[in-house]
């Protein structure tokens, strides 16, 4: 039995966490490409749940795993994400199975989504930072997967996980909401506009710039209001959501990132969704919450 003081120390010390990785009671959250491990049994208890089996139960999966990364404390035990090098249908644990994250995301709770977002983003970061950006030498995984270290003794730079901030904005004009479609989307799909924050930019400045670049609209700076945020693990972004009012209604797709964009009135949007003529973002996404918040304000 580990004392509470030792447990607290373990959750703060990466080297102690590295030792806990070998503990049979540690929890494992496996990721394989775009697949995640879920409890797919049908129950009346609520949404499909994310599963993190004990290490002792996951020996078959761990035979094909690498890049263990500490995620946090799961039911009092340290939880590690692992990347599986390959996937076969036989890689199962009783009670769970692998499923495509994008296909199942709408059925996950917000808490499970946050666990998966952290796991998938960190594993992607390890996979894409195998070499030092300063000197080009290989990097090595740091304790508990919380950093990477350059192997060149003349450099020795430590690298830490990064998150790419992005803004997503619900733009309105006289009781109408701006929805748009990217060229790669199906003809019926629409969402609010989004884009990455550039170096040296505030999130608010990025929102104003992106709306003008993509739709040719001028946002009134005083109308920008922060709404919410959401980790987005495709591959590793943080979405900062805003609402805003446009000064004019003339849409001009300037930078070619949109196939089309148009203003929607609440009644028309509700009708199009009800008749399945319009596909909105999945319910778990902050984009969908922005749209539903706007719809509710008109009731």
C-alpha positions, 0 to 999 in steps of 0.5 A: 500500500502506498501512503497518501504522502507518497501518492501526492509526491508521485503525481508531482514528480515525473521520475516517480511517475515513471516508476508508477508506469510499471505498477499493475494498478496504473490505468492505460488509455490506448490510442491507435491512429484515430481509434480510441478504447470505449465501452460500447455496451448499450446501457440506459445510464447515459453516453458511451464511456471511455475505458482506461483498463488497469495495466494488469488487464491490458498486457495484450495491448501493451505488447504493441504499445509505446510512448507512454504519457502521463495524463492525470489521476483516474479514480485515484490511480495514475493514468497513462496514454499509450500509442499502439503501433498497429491495430488488429481486431483481436486487440480487445479487453472484455467490456470494451473495443476500439472505435473511430474517435470522430464517429463516436465523439458526439456520444462521449461526455465532455469529461471523457472528451477532455481526457481523449483530447489530452491523450491524442494531442500528447501522443501526436506531439511525441510522434512529430517531435522526434528531432530537435528543432535547434540542432536537428539531433534525435530527441528522447522521451522525458520522464512520464512523457512530459517532455523530450530531451535533445540527445546532442550533449552540446545542445541538450534542449528540453522540449515541451508539448505545445498547443495551437490556439485557434478562434471560432466565431459566431458572427451575427448581423440583424438577427441572422447567423453566418454559416459557411462550408469548406470546399472539402465538406459535403454540400449540406454541411455548415458551421461557424468560421474558425482560424488559427491565431498568428504569432504576436496576435491576440485571440480577439485580433485573430477573430477580427482578421479571420472573419474579414479574410474568409468572409470579407466582413468587418467585425465591430471590436466592441461586440466581441464576447468570449463564449467558451473554449474546447481542446480539439485533438485534430491534431492538437489545438485549443479552440477559443470561442467568441460571438460577434456582430458584423458591421455589414451584410455583404459576404465576400469569400476573399481567401478561397478557404470557403466554398460558400457562406450565407446568412441564416434566420433562426426559423429557416435554420431550424427548419433545414435541420429538422428536415435533415437538409442541413448538417451542423457540427456534432453536439460535443463541439463548441461550434455546435454550442455556439449555434445552439446558444444563438438559436435559444436566444431567439425563443 
